[in-house]
Amino acid sequence: MKTLLDSLQMAEDCLLGHASDEQRLLFEASLLLYPALREDVHWQRKTYHIIRAYGRQRLRHELEAMHRTLFTAPRHRAFRDKVLRIFQQR
């Protein structure tokens, strides 16, 4: 089996869609042969999922903060009124 770093790099390339078809097939075969690699990949997938969820949550909070600022601050009243008029026309 390749070194741990090579295996993790191959896993990352496959999980992120950067691997060629040949690399993906080799990786899938490695998953069948090495249960420890399968477990590492499981945790790597879970880590990616957590990172994406955290990023979405941060973006949602940032958008909510912008919304609050743009729609409640007196200095943005003209902007707020323009936006509301656009949606009232429909």
C-alpha positions, 0 to 999 in steps of 0.5 A: 500500500502507498504511504499514508500521505499518498493514500489521503491525497488520492482519497481527496482527489477522488472525493473532490472529483479531481481524479482521472477515471484510472485513478478512481478505479485504482482508488476503489480497488484500494478501498476494497483491499484495505479496510483501514483506508475505507475508514479513513475515507469515511472520516474524510467524507464526514470532515468535508460534510462538516466543513461545508455545513459550517461554511453554509451556516456562516454565509447564512449569518452574513446574509442575515446581517446584511439584510438587517443592515440594509432593511433597518438602517435609516441611511439605507431607506432609499435602497429598501424602498426601491427593492420593495417597489420592485417586488410590489410591481409583480 
